Amino acid sequence: MVWDHEAGGSNPLTPTIQHRYKIPEVKNKNNNGVMKEATYRMYRKQVLVTGGAGFIGSHLTRELLQRGYQVTVLDNLSTGKIENIADLIAKEASDSKSAGKVNFVHGTITDLPLLQKLFQGMDFIFHQAAIPSVPRSIKEPLVIHEANITGTLNVLLAARDTKVRKVVFASSSSVYGNTLTSSNGEDIIPNPLSPYAVTKLAGEHYCHVFQEIYGLSTIYLRYFNVYGPRQDPSSQYAAVIPLFIHQAYHDDPLIIFGDGKQTRDFVFVGDVVDANILAAESDATGSFDIGSGERTTINRLAELIIELIGVEASRLYKEIRPGDVKHSFADITRARHFGYDPQYSLLDGLKQTITSFFHESRQG
Ligand SMILES: NC(=O)c1ccc[n+]([C@@H]2O[C@H](COP(=O)([O-])OP(=O)(O)OC[C@H]3O[C@@H](n4cnc5c(N)ncnc54)[C@H](O)[C@@H]3O)[C@@H](O)[C@H]2O)c1
């Protein structure tokens, strides 16, 4: 179902929300009676994914549906694409076949009244929406501020007002700046180096304050370099893995900023999705690193992608970009406490990503 809030009209989501907590009667084959409510208390949790048409949000939406959650997506499609979730959007809300499919709302997190309407009856908010680019934040800090800070504050206000059970906030390893050393982790004092990193740190502080003052449960996941299928290589602000794959596939040189010796912690999107769902369902609150726990230099990444695609691509070194950090790797010790256990090696993740890229390229 699609509701284009930006085009106006009434909210068609209300009927779905009213049916929350409906407990089905389950016949027991042995005594032919109705099972006790406590044993068969089954209801579909209502969740909302902001930015659910984006790269990470669309994977999360898919997995939440698979696991039986009732999912609403709110996205303004600024960097996300409707194609990422088009197959999940049911045509008719009343059609029984649509059960378990996504409710899509075209709107923005900067619209507080909209959020207050949509969050009614939600168990969890997975707040993924943001403009996720360091270079763009340097060019357009006000635009990024509006989406990432004002937007996040609105999400928290609406979650507080509607008594949402928990907000899971997509933060970023960029909050660390260059403070990561061999012993990194969530206790290190953040030192953001770009407006984008500032917005993520501000979001975290707001989450913390809303938990302390208003009792809203919040958890903020500091994603490291997330990659996987459907990550857009075409934007001028594209991330390094889709860019390298795109460049190698087109026999272009792989462009490396700096000497390529900088390290990153590349984490497959499937692991990040898992982290989100575990984080929502656990009692954990506060900040957690979400990465693979392994470091890879950009030079090694380029080598791997060239090998996997089987081309002779060259590398073109360019000046390091402002706002880029030298080293970045996650300490996932604390996240393991709520069950996070990354399953994908870089090699496996890259193979899946490249296969899907080839598949999409062939389809045009
Ligand atoms: N990809 C990474 O490596 C990475 C690393 C650290 C943190 N993050 C964070 O993870 C989240 C998801 O990132 P992604 O890589 O999937 O990016 P993405 O650009 O694919 O997804 C962001 C989504 O948010 C939507 N959006 C932006 N502004 C909005 C607004 N005002 N209202 C509603 N929707 C809006 C976009 O249309 C898009 O669908 C972001 O918060 C990002 O900062 C990503």
Ligand as a Chemical Component Dictionary entry (heavy atoms), coordinates in Angstrom:
data_LIG
# 
_chem_comp.id                   LIG 
_chem_comp.type                 NON-POLYMER 
_chem_comp.pdbx_formal_charge   0 
_chem_comp.three_letter_code    LIG 
# 
loop_
_chem_comp_atom.comp_id 
_chem_comp_atom.atom_id 
_chem_comp_atom.alt_atom_id 
_chem_comp_atom.type_symbol 
_chem_comp_atom.charge 
_chem_comp_atom.model_Cartn_x 
_chem_comp_atom.model_Cartn_y 
_chem_comp_atom.model_Cartn_z 
_chem_comp_atom.pdbx_ordinal 
LIG N1  N1  N 0  26.128 2.866  4.325 1  
LIG C1  C1  C 0  27.023 3.010  5.305 2  
LIG O1  O1  O 0  28.162 2.559  5.208 3  
LIG C2  C2  C 0  26.649 3.732  6.582 4  
LIG C3  C3  C 0  27.633 3.872  7.569 5  
LIG C4  C4  C 0  27.311 4.517  8.743 6  
LIG C5  C5  C 0  26.016 4.974  8.959 7  
LIG N2  N2  N 1  25.078 4.844  7.978 8  
LIG C6  C6  C 0  23.730 5.349  8.243 9  
LIG O2  O2  O 0  22.803 4.345  7.912 10 
LIG C7  C7  C 0  21.584 4.928  7.432 11 
LIG C8  C8  C 0  21.193 4.327  6.092 12 
LIG O3  O3  O 0  22.232 4.624  5.152 13 
LIG P1  P1  P 0  22.234 4.038  3.669 14 
LIG O4  O4  O 0  23.622 3.718  3.340 15 
LIG O5  O5  O -1 21.198 2.984  3.529 16 
LIG O6  O6  O 0  21.847 5.346  2.833 17 
LIG P2  P2  P 0  20.677 5.585  1.803 18 
LIG O7  O7  O 0  20.904 6.955  1.257 19 
LIG O8  O8  O 0  20.563 4.480  0.841 20 
LIG O9  O9  O 0  19.401 5.580  2.746 21 
LIG C9  C9  C 0  18.928 6.706  3.436 22 
LIG C10 C10 C 0  17.422 6.771  3.188 23 
LIG O10 O10 O 0  16.879 7.867  3.930 24 
LIG C11 C11 C 0  15.948 8.543  3.083 25 
LIG N3  N3  N 0  15.833 9.921  3.560 26 
LIG C12 C12 C 0  16.781 10.896 3.541 27 
LIG N4  N4  N 0  16.272 12.032 4.071 28 
LIG C13 C13 C 0  15.000 11.748 4.448 29 
LIG C14 C14 C 0  13.965 12.506 5.050 30 
LIG N5  N5  N 0  14.149 13.801 5.366 31 
LIG N6  N6  N 0  12.781 11.917 5.294 32 
LIG C15 C15 C 0  12.581 10.614 4.973 33 
LIG N7  N7  N 0  13.523 9.840  4.383 34 
LIG C16 C16 C 0  14.707 10.409 4.124 35 
LIG C17 C17 C 0  16.548 8.449  1.692 36 
LIG O11 O11 O 0  15.628 8.667  0.656 37 
LIG C18 C18 C 0  17.070 7.018  1.715 38 
LIG O12 O12 O 0  16.083 6.107  1.320 39 
LIG C19 C19 C 0  21.846 6.431  7.402 40 
LIG O13 O13 O 0  21.340 6.997  8.583 41 
LIG C20 C20 C 0  23.348 6.532  7.373 42 
LIG O14 O14 O 0  23.805 7.758  7.917 43 
LIG C21 C21 C 0  25.367 4.235  6.785 44 
# 
loop_
_chem_comp_bond.comp_id 
_chem_comp_bond.atom_id_1 
_chem_comp_bond.atom_id_2 
_chem_comp_bond.value_order 
_chem_comp_bond.pdbx_ordinal 
LIG N1  C1  SING 1  
LIG C1  O1  DOUB 2  
LIG C1  C2  SING 3  
LIG C2  C3  SING 4  
LIG C2  C21 DOUB 5  
LIG C3  C4  DOUB 6  
LIG C4  C5  SING 7  
LIG C5  N2  DOUB 8  
LIG N2  C6  SING 9  
LIG N2  C21 SING 10 
LIG C6  O2  SING 11 
LIG C6  C20 SING 12 
LIG O2  C7  SING 13 
LIG C7  C8  SING 14 
LIG C7  C19 SING 15 
LIG C8  O3  SING 16 
LIG O3  P1  SING 17 
LIG P1  O4  DOUB 18 
LIG P1  O5  SING 19 
LIG P1  O6  SING 20 
LIG O6  P2  SING 21 
LIG P2  O7  DOUB 22 
LIG P2  O8  SING 23 
LIG P2  O9  SING 24 
LIG O9  C9  SING 25 
LIG C9  C10 SING 26 
LIG C10 O10 SING 27 
LIG C10 C18 SING 28 
LIG O10 C11 SING 29 
LIG C11 N3  SING 30 
LIG C11 C17 SING 31 
LIG N3  C12 SING 32 
LIG N3  C16 SING 33 
LIG C12 N4  DOUB 34 
LIG N4  C13 SING 35 
LIG C13 C14 SING 36 
LIG C13 C16 DOUB 37 
LIG C14 N5  SING 38 
LIG C14 N6  DOUB 39 
LIG N6  C15 SING 40 
LIG C15 N7  DOUB 41 
LIG N7  C16 SING 42 
LIG C17 O11 SING 43 
LIG C17 C18 SING 44 
LIG C18 O12 SING 45 
LIG C19 O13 SING 46 
LIG C19 C20 SING 47 
LIG C20 O14 SING 48 
# 
